[in-house]
Amino acid sequence: MQTNYDLRMILTYRYRIKEFRAAMRELARQARQVNFCWNFCGETQEATRRWDRRWPSAYDLINLTSGASRELGLHSDTIQAVCKQFVVSRDTHRRRPRWRGRKSLGWIPFQCARPIEVDGDAVIFLGRRYRLWMSRKIDGEIKSGNFAQDASGHWYLNLQVEVAEKNDCGDGEIGIDLGLKTLATLSDGSKIENPRHLARYAEKLAIAQRAGCKDKALAINAKIKNCRKHHHHIESARLAKEYRLIVAGNVNASALVRTSMAKSVLDAGWSQFREFLRYKAVRHGGKYIEVSERFSTQSCSVCGALGGPQGREGLVVRGWVCAHCGVAHDRDVNSAVNILVSGRNAALRLT
């Protein structure tokens, strides 16, 4: 069915800023003023608590900070964005957010496209030009964004861009069983290898940590994170373009990080991989579903009988034969097939 309108979605475009000394000094100065504004909101919150008054709303905080943009050297839109984010963080956690100080990473938000102007491979913000490593073209309408600093001290420009959804995904369906030995096993029998980025750089990281080289350790951790993210982007984009229905198991990573498998689970990055699959599937016109993986390993994908390995003790069993129908199963492929069947049923219920 064709429609006469384009579906839209919001994507975040992230660009690293080229580190010219004057630009870095200006961003650091603005970040300090943002912290000052944030802490003012916190002090106002504390005053209302002491006097037993209602918590100030974003509208109240914006009125109190009205006219401060000239003295602070910030755009008025940035001050408004700080006030709104303070209220969102406070209401989410039902308490005053932490104070921002010298050890806080730099952050300069803006809530619309008005303060920023894109000029080729650079942006102009408050009259200053910041050159970017333009990794990809901005192909949509800028809605909001921020300048943000990472733990290594590098500055990035994050833009929330409204783009048109595509409809170029394939017609196939796939189930995904997430794992540690392989990142993912697909219901068609293929597997996505787990590069184990942390293990690859573990020796270098340990040497830097023992030597007390904090900057080098931060750089190695950043490289591990970027390599993992790049691998997840490549594989999730491939799946989103090939399949119209993607079904993944809802394995509880937060519970497994409290076990002896914590390091391997964190290195695999299941949550990030599933998040990439979710938005990329929607972007390309497909559907992404997460289903319970309970009994997916134990159930035979042919006859449905329970007889497969179970529990952490059964992790060493990689293949088994169904006692009822006699079919030999690869543990992970069988689980992926069961996950796909559950996803199909869930998709039918949603339609």
Backbone hydrogen bonds, N-H to C=O, Kabsch-Sander energy under -0.5 kcal/mol:
donor,donor_aa,acceptor,acceptor_aa,energy
9,M,163,V,-2.4
11,L,9,M,-0.5
11,L,161,V,-2.9
13,Y,11,L,-0.6
13,Y,159,L,-3.0
14,R,12,T,-0.5
15,Y,157,L,-2.4
16,R,133,W,-0.5
17,I,155,W,-2.6
18,K,131,R,-2.8
20,F,18,K,-1.9
24,M,20,F,-2.4
25,R,21,R,-2.2
26,E,22,A,-2.0
27,L,23,A,-2.3
28,A,24,M,-2.4
29,R,25,R,-2.2
30,Q,26,E,-2.4
31,A,27,L,-2.3
32,R,28,A,-1.8
33,Q,29,R,-1.7
34,V,30,Q,-2.2
35,N,31,A,-2.2
36,F,32,R,-2.0
37,C,33,Q,-2.3
38,W,34,V,-2.6
39,N,35,N,-2.8
40,F,36,F,-1.8
41,C,37,C,-1.8
42,G,38,W,-1.8
43,E,39,N,-2.5
44,T,40,F,-2.4
45,Q,41,C,-2.1
46,E,42,G,-2.2
47,A,43,E,-2.3
48,T,44,T,-2.0
49,R,45,Q,-1.7
50,R,46,E,-2.5
51,W,47,A,-2.0
52,D,49,R,-1.0
53,R,48,T,-3.3
61,L,57,S,-2.3
62,I,58,A,-2.3
63,N,59,Y,-1.9
64,L,60,D,-2.1
65,T,61,L,-1.7
66,S,63,N,-0.8
68,A,65,T,-2.0
72,L,68,A,-2.4
73,G,69,S,-1.3
74,L,69,S,-1.6
78,T,75,H,-0.8
79,I,75,H,-1.6
80,Q,76,S,-2.0
81,A,77,D,-2.0
82,V,78,T,-2.3
83,C,79,I,-2.2
84,K,80,Q,-2.2
85,Q,81,A,-2.4
86,F,82,V,-2.3
87,V,83,C,-1.8
88,V,84,K,-2.2
89,S,85,Q,-2.7
90,R,86,F,-2.4
91,D,87,V,-2.8
92,T,88,V,-1.9
93,H,89,S,-1.9
94,R,90,R,-1.4
95,R,90,R,-1.1
101,G,99,W,-0.5
104,S,101,G,-1.2
108,I,147,F,-2.8
110,F,145,G,-2.5
116,I,113,A,-0.9
117,E,124,I,-1.7
119,D,122,A,-3.4
122,A,119,D,-0.9
123,V,130,Y,-2.4
124,I,117,E,-2.8
125,F,123,V,-0.5
125,F,128,R,-2.6
126,L,115,P,-0.7
128,R,125,F,-1.7
130,Y,123,V,-3.1
131,R,129,R,-0.5
132,L,121,D,-3.0
133,W,16,R,-2.6
134,M,132,L,-1.3
135,S,133,W,-1.6
139,D,137,K,-0.8
141,E,162,E,-2.1
142,I,140,G,-0.5
143,K,160,Q,-3.3
144,S,160,Q,-1.1
145,G,110,F,-2.3
146,N,158,N,-2.2
147,F,108,I,-2.4
148,A,156,Y,-2.5
149,Q,106,G,-2.3
150,D,154,H,-2.4
153,G,150,D,-1.9
156,Y,148,A,-2.9
157,L,15,Y,-3.3
158,N,146,N,-3.0
158,N,156,Y,-0.6
159,L,13,Y,-2.9
159,L,157,L,-0.5
160,Q,144,S,-2.7
161,V,11,L,-3.4
161,V,159,L,-0.8
162,E,141,E,-3.1
163,V,9,M,-2.9
163,V,161,V,-0.6
165,E,7,L,-3.0
166,K,283,R,-3.4
169,C,284,H,-1.4
170,G,241,K,-0.7
172,G,242,E,-0.9
174,I,245,L,-2.2
176,I,247,V,-2.5
177,D,185,T,-2.6
178,L,176,I,-0.6
179,G,183,L,-1.8
183,L,192,I,-1.2
184,A,192,I,-1.5
185,T,177,D,-2.4
186,L,190,S,-2.9
187,S,175,G,-1.7
189,G,186,L,-2.0
192,I,184,A,-3.2
193,E,191,K,-0.6
194,N,181,K,-0.7
200,R,196,R,-1.7
201,Y,197,H,-1.5
202,A,199,A,-0.5
205,L,201,Y,-2.4
206,A,202,A,-2.5
207,I,203,E,-2.2
208,A,204,K,-2.1
209,Q,205,L,-2.3
210,R,206,A,-2.5
211,A,207,I,-1.8
212,G,209,Q,-0.9
213,C,208,A,-2.3
214,K,212,G,-1.5
217,A,213,C,-2.3
218,L,214,K,-2.5
219,A,215,D,-2.1
220,I,216,K,-2.2
221,N,217,A,-2.5
222,A,218,L,-2.3
223,K,219,A,-1.9
224,I,220,I,-2.3
225,K,221,N,-2.4
226,N,222,A,-2.5
227,C,223,K,-2.5
228,R,224,I,-2.3
229,K,225,K,-2.4
230,H,226,N,-2.5
231,H,227,C,-2.2
232,H,228,R,-2.3
233,H,229,K,-2.5
234,I,230,H,-2.4
235,E,231,H,-2.2
236,S,232,H,-2.5
237,A,233,H,-2.1
238,R,234,I,-1.8
239,L,235,E,-2.1
240,A,236,S,-2.4
241,K,237,A,-1.6
242,E,238,R,-1.3
243,Y,239,L,-2.0
244,R,172,G,-2.3
245,L,172,G,-1.5
246,I,287,K,-2.7
247,V,174,I,-2.4
248,A,289,I,-2.3
249,G,176,I,-1.3
250,N,291,V,-2.0
251,V,249,G,-1.1
253,A,251,V,-1.3
256,L,252,N,-1.4
257,V,253,A,-1.7
258,R,255,A,-1.1
259,T,256,L,-1.7
262,A,259,T,-1.4
265,V,261,M,-2.5
266,L,262,A,-2.6
267,D,263,K,-1.9
268,A,264,S,-1.8
269,G,265,V,-1.5
270,W,265,V,-0.6
273,F,269,G,-2.1
274,R,270,W,-2.6
275,E,271,S,-2.1
276,F,272,Q,-2.3
277,L,273,F,-2.2
278,R,274,R,-2.2
279,Y,275,E,-2.0
280,K,276,F,-2.1
281,A,277,L,-2.2
282,V,278,R,-1.7
283,R,279,Y,-2.2
284,H,280,K,-1.9
285,G,282,V,-1.4
286,G,281,A,-3.2
287,K,244,R,-2.5
289,I,246,I,-2.5
291,V,248,A,-2.1
296,S,293,E,-1.8
299,S,295,F,-2.4
300,C,305,A,-2.2
304,G,300,C,-1.6
307,G,298,Q,-2.3
307,G,305,A,-0.5
308,G,298,Q,-2.0
314,G,310,Q,-0.7
314,G,311,G,-0.7
315,L,312,R,-1.2
316,V,313,E,-0.7
317,V,314,G,-1.3
318,R,316,V,-0.8
320,W,329,H,-1.9
322,C,327,V,-2.5
326,G,322,C,-1.5
329,H,320,W,-3.4
331,R,318,R,-2.7
331,R,329,H,-0.5
334,N,330,D,-2.8
335,S,331,R,-1.8
336,A,332,D,-2.3
337,V,333,V,-2.2
338,N,334,N,-2.1
339,I,335,S,-2.2
340,L,336,A,-2.1
341,V,337,V,-2.2
342,S,338,N,-2.2
343,G,339,I,-2.2
344,R,340,L,-2.2
345,N,341,V,-2.0
346,A,342,S,-2.2
347,A,343,G,-2.4
348,L,344,R,-2.1
349,R,345,N,-1.8
350,L,346,A,-1.6
351,T,347,A,-1.2
